[in-house]
């Protein structure tokens, strides 16, 4: 005879199942996200397959992030050079606050005053790792390891593309292989074997690529050799610097091309400008895209992909012949703007596009917000999480920002000290030069920044408004150029 289960017992069992299921659901919902921050060096904002700028360039894994997450169309750095930008990503502060304002040889941020987000995550129970370029103070041994990381694998300065010297948790040795592949293998090994699976994690995978001297992986050498390099949008390669500051013409001077001779204009350089160099950069990018795919596959294999905030960006923009330039630094869009892709299906709808102005100082507050942690008062950026929902009102989000640059002791010809204000439509660049003119551009009608409006009387009111706005931003962000003195004592 089968045992009879009473109605009361059945209700008790059902109640128990509901409670346990609810607890498991709540536990899952409360699970803190992981963070994977992939940072490339010198990737132009439009060096993506989706931009169409380079028809031959295929970046399927970057495209996957874009399709399954969010792409920011107006993401900027607060200073366009390696070390300052990296310190801003970590601390959420401007270079004039964290103290790294050029690629100085022995300068670190003030980690005590401006703690990196990694240290805050670490103290909150995250396991943290940094794998790749740091490019700040060039210490050796144990001193090379920065605060806030449980595992450290990096190198001094720019490092080398092939057979690099590395620092593995304080132990220095020469690693064999191609840098992008080495860093990828180390990241995968850490995810699979070295991290504590019972803790949420934060992993920085910061590539040397695609910095010059652009050296592709042997498997990608010359894959674009037969592809013509398209001219830049808005014909910026035809720049002759008419009506622009003299310092810009001096910067563009090239003894192999044309003598400068203090002329008001300079003949445009013949296209392609350093074409082979730029194609080498793009060939380096292919290995980075492969790396991204391998790491995403690893996250899938360990069951953490959808619980990981995958962030992909560059430390600054890069000129690819626009205005006749290469490198970055100055306050043109190609230098200031960077790619930013984020995948996190728990908070971001696939294919989201964001047009609002966002900055590298916003990333640290965003990471802390997603981790359920408070943003410290010293951080000057803002959490971007509310931008993820296009249905929300973004009217109180920033409508302008301040960009800064400090003359580089190593490359003084690269550009003078400057501040710029960028609004949704206009840009004003002040280079603090008494014997030269400033710059004013209507980005909406002149996206290539070819026509300097600074001496056009009809734009005087616009200029005055921008200068007033820049003064407000200087106050807001506690701009203090006099703080620069101590940096130069440590070079």
C-alpha positions in Angstrom: 0.0 0.0 0.0 1.5 3.4 -1.1 2.0 5.9 1.7 -0.5 8.8 1.8 1.0 12.3 1.9 -1.2 14.8 3.7 -2.2 18.1 2.1 -0.5 19.9 4.9 2.8 18.1 4.2 2.5 18.8 0.5 2.1 22.5 1.3 5.1 22.5 3.5 7.2 20.8 0.8 6.0 23.3 -1.8 6.7 26.2 0.5 10.3 24.9 1.1 10.9 24.6 -2.6 9.7 28.1 -3.2 11.9 29.5 -0.4 15.0 27.6 -1.6 14.4 28.7 -5.2 13.9 32.2 -4.1 17.1 32.2 -2.1 19.1 30.8 -5.0 17.6 33.4 -7.4 18.4 36.2 -5.0 21.9 34.8 -4.5 22.4 34.8 -8.3 21.0 38.3 -8.7 23.3 39.6 -5.9 26.4 38.0 -7.5 28.9 40.7 -8.1 30.1 41.1 -11.7 33.6 40.4 -12.9 35.5 42.9 -14.9 37.8 42.4 -17.9 39.3 45.6 -19.1 41.2 45.3 -22.4 43.2 48.4 -23.3 45.0 48.8 -26.6 47.7 51.4 -27.2 47.2 54.0 -29.9 44.1 52.5 -31.6 42.3 55.1 -33.7 38.7 55.5 -32.8 37.6 54.5 -36.3 40.0 51.5 -36.7 37.0 49.2 -36.3 35.4 47.1 -38.9 32.0 48.8 -38.3 33.4 52.2 -39.1 34.1 51.3 -42.8 37.1 53.6 -42.7 39.4 50.7 -43.8 37.4 48.3 -46.1 40.0 45.6 -45.8 40.1 45.7 -41.9 38.2 42.8 -40.3 37.8 42.9 -36.5 35.1 40.2 -35.9 35.6 40.0 -32.1 35.4 43.7 -31.6 32.3 43.6 -33.8 30.9 41.0 -31.5 31.3 43.3 -28.5 29.6 46.1 -30.5 26.7 43.8 -31.6 26.2 42.3 -28.1 26.8 45.4 -26.0 27.3 49.1 -26.4 29.4 51.3 -28.6 30.2 54.9 -27.5 30.4 57.3 -30.4 31.8 60.2 -28.5 34.3 58.8 -26.0 37.3 60.9 -25.2 40.5 61.0 -23.1 41.3 64.0 -20.9 44.9 64.0 -22.1 46.0 62.1 -25.2 49.2 60.4 -24.3 49.9 56.9 -22.8 50.9 57.4 -19.1 48.5 60.2 -18.2 45.5 58.4 -19.8 46.3 55.1 -18.1 46.5 56.8 -14.7 43.1 58.6 -15.4 41.5 55.2 -16.3 42.7 53.8 -13.0 42.0 56.8 -10.7 39.0 58.5 -12.3 40.9 61.8 -12.1 42.5 64.3 -14.5 46.2 64.3 -15.1 46.7 67.6 -13.2 45.1 65.8 -10.2 46.8 62.4 -10.2 50.2 63.9 -11.2 51.2 62.0 -14.3 51.1 64.6 -17.1 53.6 63.1 -19.6 55.5 59.9 -20.1 58.0 60.8 -17.4 60.6 58.2 -16.5 59.9 58.0 -12.8 56.5 59.3 -12.0 53.6 57.4 -10.5 50.2 58.7 -9.5 49.7 59.6 -5.8 48.1 56.2 -5.0 47.2 57.1 -1.5 45.4 60.3 -2.4 43.9 58.9 -5.6 43.4 55.2 -5.1 43.0 53.2 -8.3 39.7 51.4 -8.6 41.6 48.1 -8.5 42.6 48.8 -4.9 39.0 49.5 -4.0 37.8 46.3 -5.6 40.6 44.4 -4.0 39.6 45.6 -0.5 36.0 44.8 -1.3 36.9 41.1 -1.9 37.7 41.0 -5.6 40.7 39.2 -6.9 42.6 41.5 -9.1 45.3 41.1 -11.8 47.2 43.4 -14.2 48.6 41.8 -17.3 50.4 44.1 -19.8 51.6 47.6 -20.2 51.5 50.1 -17.3 54.0 52.7 -18.6 54.4 54.8 -15.5 57.3 54.8 -13.0 59.9 52.4 -14.4 60.8 50.5 -11.3 62.3 47.0 -11.2 61.7 43.9 -9.2 59.0 44.0 -6.5 58.8 47.8 -6.6 57.4 47.5 -10.2 54.1 46.0 -8.9 51.4 48.7 -8.5 48.9 48.9 -5.6 45.7 47.0 -5.9 46.7 43.8 -7.8 47.0 40.3 -6.5 48.8 39.2 -9.7 51.2 41.3 -11.7 52.7 40.6 -15.1 54.1 43.7 -16.9 57.2 45.3 -18.2 59.2 48.6 -18.1 58.1 51.4 -20.5 56.9 50.4 -23.9 58.3 46.9 -23.8 59.2 45.0 -26.9 57.1 43.2 -29.5 59.4 40.1 -29.6 61.1 38.2 -26.8 60.4 40.9 -24.2 61.8 41.4 -20.7 58.9 41.0 -18.3 58.1 41.3 -14.6 56.1 38.4 -13.3 55.1 39.2 -9.7 58.5 40.8 -9.2 60.5 38.2 -10.9 62.2 39.6 -14.1 63.2 37.5 -17.0 63.0 37.3 -20.8 59.9 35.8 -22.3 60.0 34.2 -25.7 57.4 35.0 -28.3 55.2 37.8 -29.6 54.0 40.2 -27.0 50.3 40.2 -27.9 50.2 36.4 -27.8 52.3 36.3 -24.6 49.9 38.6 -22.8 46.9 36.7 -24.1 48.3 33.4 -22.9 49.0 34.8 -19.4 45.5 36.2 -19.2 43.9 32.9 -20.2 46.2 31.0 -17.7 45.2 33.3 -14.9 41.5 33.0 -15.6 41.7 29.2 -15.8 44.3 28.2 -13.3 45.5 31.0 -11.0 42.5 33.0 -9.8 40.3 32.0 -6.9 37.0 30.7 -8.4 35.1 31.7 -5.3 35.8 35.4 -5.7 34.7 37.9 -8.3 37.6 39.1 -10.4 39.0 42.2 -12.1 41.5 41.6 -14.9 43.4 44.2 -16.8 44.7 43.0 -20.2 46.6 46.1 -21.4 48.4 45.5 -24.7 51.6 47.0 -26.0 50.1 46.8 -29.5 49.4 48.8 -31.6 52.1 51.2 -30.5 55.0 52.0 -32.8 57.3 50.7 -34.0 54.4 48.8 -35.4 55.4 45.2 -35.6 52.7 42.7 -36.6 52.8 39.1 -35.6 54.7 37.1 -38.3 51.4 35.4 -39.3 50.0 38.9 -40.1 53.0 40.5 -41.8 52.0 42.3 -45.0 48.5 41.0 -45.1 47.4 44.5 -46.2 50.4 45.2 -48.4 48.3 45.2 -51.5 45.3 47.1 -50.1 45.3 50.9 -50.9 45.0 53.1 -47.8 41.8 55.1 -48.1 42.1 58.9 -47.8 40.7 60.2 -44.4 37.1 61.4 -44.1 36.6 65.1 -44.9 39.8 65.2 -46.9 41.8 66.2 -43.9 45.0 64.9 -45.6 44.7 68.1 -47.8 45.5 70.3 -44.8 47.5 73.4 -45.7 47.1 75.1 -42.3 45.7 78.3 -43.7 44.4 80.4 -40.9 45.8 78.1 -38.3 48.4 78.7 -35.6 52.0 78.9 -36.6 52.9 76.1 -34.1 50.7 73.7 -36.1 52.7 74.5 -39.2 56.0 74.0 -37.3 54.7 70.7 -36.0 53.8 69.6 -39.5 57.2 70.6 -40.9 59.3 67.7 -42.3 62.8 68.3 -43.7 62.3 65.4 -46.1 59.1 67.0 -47.4 59.3 70.8 -47.5 61.1 73.6 -45.7 58.8 75.5 -43.3 60.2 79.1 -43.8 57.4 80.8 -41.7 54.9 80.6 -44.5 51.2 81.1 -43.9 50.3 77.9 -45.6 52.1 74.6 -46.4 51.4 72.5 -49.4 49.5 69.3 -48.5 51.7 66.2 -48.2 51.2 63.6 -51.0 49.0 60.7 -50.1 49.5 58.1 -48.8 51.3 59.8 -45.8 53.4 57.2 -44.2 51.1 54.6 -45.7 53.2 51.5 -44.9 53.5 52.7 -41.3 49.7 53.0 -40.9 49.1 49.6 -42.5 51.5 48.0 -40.1 49.5 49.5 -37.2 46.3 47.9 -38.6 48.2 44.6 -39.1 49.1 44.7 -35.4 45.4 45.1 -34.6 44.5 41.8 -36.1 46.4 39.9 -33.3 44.6 42.0 -30.7 41.3 41.0 -32.2 42.3 37.4 -32.2 43.3 37.8 -28.5 39.9 39.3 -27.7 38.2 36.3 -29.2 40.4 33.8 -27.3 39.7 35.5 -24.0 35.9 35.7 -24.7 36.0 32.0 -25.4 37.8 31.3 -22.1 35.2 33.3 -20.2 32.6 31.1 -21.9 34.5 27.9 -21.0 34.6 28.8 -17.3 31.0 29.9 -17.3 31.7 33.6 -16.5 31.1 35.4 -19.8 27.6 36.8 -19.1 28.6 37.8 -15.5 31.7 39.7 -16.8 31.7 43.3 -17.8 34.0 43.2 -20.8 35.5 46.6 -21.6 37.5 47.4 -24.7 39.2 50.7 -25.4 42.4 52.5 -26.3 44.6 54.8 -24.1 44.4 57.6 -26.7 43.5 58.2 -30.3 46.0 58.3 -33.2 46.5 60.3 -36.4 46.5 58.2 -39.5 47.5 61.0 -41.9 44.8 63.4 -40.9 46.1 66.9 -41.1 49.4 65.4 -42.3 50.1 64.0 -38.8 50.9 60.8 -37.1 51.0 60.2 -33.3 48.4 61.9 -31.0 48.7 64.5 -28.2 47.0 67.6 -29.5 43.3 68.6 -29.3 42.0 67.3 -32.6 39.3 64.7 -32.7 41.6 62.0 -34.1 43.8 62.4 -31.1 41.2 62.9 -28.4 38.6 60.4 -29.3 38.9 56.7 -28.6 36.9 53.5 -29.2 34.9 52.3 -26.3 32.9 49.0 -26.4 31.3 47.4 -23.3 29.5 44.0 -23.1 27.4 43.2 -20.1 24.1 41.6 -20.9 22.7 42.0 -17.4 22.7 45.8 -17.8 23.2 46.5 -21.6 20.9 45.7 -24.4 22.6 44.3 -27.5 23.5 46.9 -30.2 23.2 49.9 -27.9 24.7 53.2 -29.3 25.5 56.1 -27.0 26.1 59.6 -28.4 26.6 61.4 -25.1 30.1 62.7 -24.3 31.9 60.3 -22.0 35.5 60.3 -20.7 38.2 58.0 -19.6 37.8 59.4 -16.0 34.2 57.9 -16.1 35.4 54.3 -16.3 36.5 53.9 -12.7 33.2 55.2 -11.2 31.3 53.0 -13.7 33.2 49.9 -12.6 32.7 50.7 -8.9 29.0 51.4 -9.5 28.5 48.0 -11.3 30.3 46.3 -8.4 27.8 47.9 -6.0 30.5 50.1 -4.4 30.5 53.9 -3.7 32.5 56.3 -5.8 35.1 58.1 -3.7 34.8 61.9 -3.6 38.2 62.4 -5.2 37.1 60.7 -8.5 36.1 63.4 -11.0 34.3 61.2 -13.5 30.7 59.9 -13.3 29.2 56.4 -13.6 28.0 55.7 -17.1 25.5 53.1 -16.1 22.5 55.4 -16.6 23.6 56.0 -20.1 23.2 52.3 -20.9 19.4 52.8 -21.0 18.5 54.9 -23.9 15.0 55.3 -22.5 16.3 57.3 -19.6 16.6 61.1 -19.6 20.2 62.1 -20.1 19.6 65.9 -19.9 21.7 66.3 -16.8 24.7 64.4 -18.3 27.7 66.5 -19.3 27.4 68.7 -22.4 31.1 69.7 -22.5 34.5 68.7 -21.1 38.0 70.0 -20.7 41.0 68.5 -22.5 44.6 69.3 -21.4 48.1 68.8 -22.7 51.5 69.6 -21.3 54.6 70.2 -23.4 56.6 67.0 -23.4 60.1 67.3 -22.2 61.2 64.5 -24.6 59.3 65.8 -27.6 58.8 69.6 -27.2 58.0 70.1 -30.9 55.0 67.8 -30.6 52.8 70.7 -29.2 52.7 73.4 -26.6 50.8 73.4 -23.3 47.1 73.7 -24.1 43.6 73.5 -22.8 40.5 72.8 -24.9 36.8 72.8 -24.3 34.7 70.5 -26.4 31.0 70.9 -26.5 28.5 68.9 -28.6 29.0 71.4 -31.4 32.1 73.5 -30.8 35.7 73.3 -29.8 38.0 76.0 -28.5 41.8 75.3 -28.1 43.9 77.7 -26.1 47.7 77.1 -26.4 48.7 80.0 -24.1 50.9 81.5 -26.7 51.1 85.3 -26.8 52.6 85.5 -30.3 50.2 83.0 -31.9 46.5 82.5 -32.4 44.1 80.0 -30.7 41.6 77.7 -32.5 37.9 77.5 -32.8 36.0 74.9 -34.7 32.3 74.2 -35.6 32.4 70.4 -35.4 28.9 70.1 -36.6 29.6 71.9 -39.9 33.3 71.2 -40.0 33.9 67.7 -38.6 37.4 67.6 -40.1 38.4 70.7 -38.2 39.8 72.4 -41.3 38.5 75.9 -40.9 39.7 77.9 -37.9 37.0 80.4 -36.9 39.0 82.2 -34.2 39.3 85.4 -36.2 35.8 85.4 -37.6 33.9 88.3 -36.0 30.6 86.5 -36.4 31.8 83.8 -34.0 33.0 86.2 -31.2 30.0 85.6 -29.0 30.6 81.8 -29.4 34.2 82.2 -28.5 33.4 84.3 -25.4 30.9 81.7 -24.3 33.4 78.9 -24.7 36.1 80.7 -22.8 33.7 81.3 -20.0 32.7 77.6 -20.1 36.4 76.6 -19.9 36.9 78.8 -16.9 34.0 77.0 -15.2 35.5 73.6 -16.0 38.9 74.6 -14.6 37.2 75.4 -11.3 35.1 72.2 -11.4 38.1 70.0 -12.1 40.5 71.9 -9.8 42.9 72.8 -12.6 46.2 73.8 -11.1 49.1 73.9 -13.6 51.5 75.1 -10.9 51.4 71.6 -9.5 53.5 70.5 -12.5 56.8 71.7 -10.9 57.4 68.6 -8.8 57.0 66.3 -11.8 59.9 67.8 -13.6 62.2 67.2 -10.6 61.6 63.4 -11.1 62.4 63.0 -14.8 
